[in-house]
Amino acid sequence: MFQLDDKFLEDVGLAQLPLEQKQAFLEQVYSSLEERVGVRLSEGLSDAQLEEFEGIIDRKPEKVDAWLAVYAPQYATDPVFQRIQQATGLQADDPALRAEFAATKWLEVNRPNYRDVVAQVMTELKTEIAQNRDAILGSVQQPPAAA
C-alpha cells in the first residue's frame, strides 16, 4: 500500500513544508483520498450494496455480524483477519476488529479491484499535488494579508 509520511511529501515536492504544517497537510490528503476512493468504489454498486457497506463501515454490530454470518462465518481463522488482528493488537472478539475485517472482506467480495482503485486514485492525487506544489508552498509560507 502507501504511506502518507515524509517520503510522500518528498515524492510530491513538499519536503520543505514547515514542520507545523506537515501533519495537517497529510491529514487533508488522507481525507481527500478517502473521499475520492469512496466515490470511485461506489460507482456501479446498487443502493442495497451501498447501504450494506455503510452499515459495516459505520461499525453497526448487527450489520457486521449479519454480513460475517453469511460471507465469512469462520472469520477468526481467515489469514486476513489474523493479519488485521496482529496489526491492531485487538482481541479476536473486539467489535472494531470484526468491523475492520468485514469491511475488508466486503470490498474483496463486491469490489475485488479495490486495491487497484486505491492505487489509481493515489497516483492521481500525487500528480495533482505535485503539479500544484508551488501554489501549496506559496500559500503555506505567505503570511496572511493584513485586513
C-alpha positions in Angstrom: 0.0 0.0 0.0 1.1 3.5 0.6 2.2 5.7 3.5 1.3 9.3 4.0 4.6 10.5 5.6 7.7 12.5 4.9 8.6 10.2 2.0 5.2 11.0 0.4 5.9 14.7 0.9 9.3 14.3 -0.7 7.8 12.4 -3.7 5.3 15.3 -4.4 7.9 18.0 -3.9 6.7 19.2 -0.5 9.5 18.1 1.7 10.2 21.7 2.7 6.8 22.2 4.2 7.1 23.8 7.6 7.0 21.1 10.3 3.9 22.6 11.9 2.1 22.3 8.5 3.1 18.7 7.6 0.7 16.8 9.7 -2.3 19.0 8.9 -1.5 18.7 5.2 -1.1 14.9 5.4 -4.5 14.7 7.2 -6.1 16.7 4.4 -4.5 14.4 1.8 -5.9 11.4 3.6 -9.3 12.8 3.8 -9.3 13.7 0.1 -8.0 10.2 -0.8 -10.7 8.6 1.4 -13.4 10.6 -0.3 -12.2 10.1 -3.8 -11.8 6.4 -3.3 -15.2 6.1 -1.8 -16.8 7.9 -4.8 -14.9 5.7 -7.3 -15.7 2.5 -5.4 -19.4 3.3 -5.2 -19.7 3.6 -9.0 -21.8 0.7 -10.2 -22.9 -0.5 -6.8 -26.6 -0.9 -6.1 -28.3 1.1 -3.3 -28.6 -2.2 -1.3 -24.9 -2.8 -1.6 -24.1 0.8 -0.6 -26.4 0.6 2.4 -24.9 -2.8 3.4 -21.3 -1.4 3.2 -22.4 1.8 5.1 -23.6 -0.3 8.0 -20.3 -2.1 8.1 -18.1 0.9 7.9 -20.3 2.7 10.5 -19.5 -0.4 12.7 -23.1 -1.3 13.4 -22.7 -4.6 15.2 -25.9 -6.1 13.8 -24.9 -5.3 10.2 -21.3 -6.5 10.7 -22.4 -9.7 12.4 -25.1 -10.5 9.8 -22.6 -10.0 7.0 -20.0 -12.1 8.6 -22.5 -14.9 9.3 -23.2 -15.2 5.6 -19.9 -14.4 3.9 -17.2 -15.3 6.5 -18.7 -17.5 9.3 -15.2 -18.8 10.1 -13.7 -15.3 10.1 -11.4 -15.9 13.1 -9.3 -18.5 11.1 -9.1 -16.3 8.0 -5.4 -15.1 7.4 -6.7 -11.6 6.6 -8.5 -11.4 10.0 -5.4 -12.7 11.7 -3.2 -10.0 10.0 -5.6 -7.2 10.9 -5.7 -8.5 14.5 -1.9 -8.6 14.7 -1.6 -5.2 13.2 -4.2 -3.6 15.5 -3.4 -5.6 18.7 -7.2 -6.0 19.3 -8.8 -9.1 20.8 -10.5 -11.5 18.4 -13.9 -10.7 19.9 -13.5 -6.9 19.6 -16.3 -5.4 17.6 -13.9 -2.9 16.0 -11.7 -5.7 14.7 -14.7 -7.6 13.3 -15.9 -4.5 11.6 -12.5 -3.8 10.1 -12.3 -7.3 8.8 -15.8 -7.2 7.5 -15.1 -4.0 5.6 -12.0 -5.5 4.0 -13.8 -8.7 3.0 -16.8 -6.8 1.8 -14.6 -5.0 -0.6 -13.0 -8.2 -1.7 -16.4 -9.7 -2.5 -18.1 -6.7 -4.0 -15.2 -4.7 -5.4 -12.3 -7.1 -6.0 -10.4 -4.4 -7.8 -10.5 -2.0 -4.8 -6.7 -2.1 -4.3 -6.2 -1.1 -7.9 -8.8 1.7 -7.4 -6.9 3.0 -4.3 -3.6 2.9 -6.2 -5.0 4.7 -9.2 -6.6 7.4 -7.1 -3.4 7.8 -5.1 -1.4 8.2 -8.2 -3.9 10.8 -9.5 -3.8 12.7 -6.2 0.0 12.6 -6.1 0.2 14.0 -9.6 -2.3 16.8 -8.7 -0.4 17.8 -5.6 3.0 17.7 -7.4 1.5 19.9 -10.2 0.3 22.4 -7.6 3.2 22.3 -5.2 4.4 25.9 -5.9 0.9 27.2 -5.1 0.7 24.9 -2.0 4.1 26.1 -0.7 3.3 29.7 -1.5 0.0 29.6 0.4 1.7 28.0 3.4 4.7 30.2 3.5 3.0 33.5 2.8 1.8 35.4 5.9 -1.9 36.2 5.7 -2.6 39.7 4.3 -3.4 42.4 6.9 -7.1 43.4 6.9 
